[in-house]
Amino acid sequence: MAYVYSCDCGYVVRGETAEEFVADMEAHIKQAHPDMVGKLSREDMLAFGEEQ
């Protein structure tokens, strides 16, 4: 099951598994939204993802 989330900044977070999705989300947050680092739990990030 794949997960996808379109960030407000235009970046599309993707992952074939929950772990890949969270890793991509964490990397994106670190690079593009450093003020958000450490503010979202794994569960919060997965809640953003749409299962496909």
C-alpha positions in Angstrom: 0.0 0.0 0.0 1.5 3.3 -1.1 1.1 6.6 0.8 1.0 10.1 -0.9 0.8 13.6 0.5 0.9 16.9 -1.4 2.6 19.5 0.8 1.4 23.1 0.7 4.8 24.1 -0.7 4.2 21.8 -3.8 6.4 18.9 -2.8 4.8 15.5 -3.1 5.7 13.1 -0.3 5.6 9.4 -1.4 6.3 6.0 0.1 5.5 2.5 -0.9 5.4 1.6 2.8 4.6 3.6 5.9 8.3 3.6 6.8 9.3 5.0 3.4 6.6 7.6 3.6 7.7 8.8 7.1 11.3 8.8 6.0 10.5 11.0 2.9 8.3 13.2 5.1 11.1 13.7 7.7 13.7 14.4 5.0 11.3 17.0 3.3 10.5 18.7 6.6 14.2 18.9 7.5 15.1 20.4 4.1 12.1 22.7 3.4 10.5 23.3 6.8 13.2 23.2 9.5 10.9 25.0 11.9 8.7 21.9 12.0 11.5 19.4 12.8 10.5 17.3 15.8 7.0 18.6 16.0 5.2 15.8 14.2 5.0 12.2 15.5 5.1 9.2 13.1 1.4 8.9 13.6 0.9 12.6 12.7 2.8 12.1 9.5 0.9 9.0 8.5 -2.4 10.9 9.1 -1.3 13.3 6.4 -0.8 10.5 3.9 -3.5 9.2 1.6 -3.4 5.5 1.1 -3.4 4.4 -2.5 
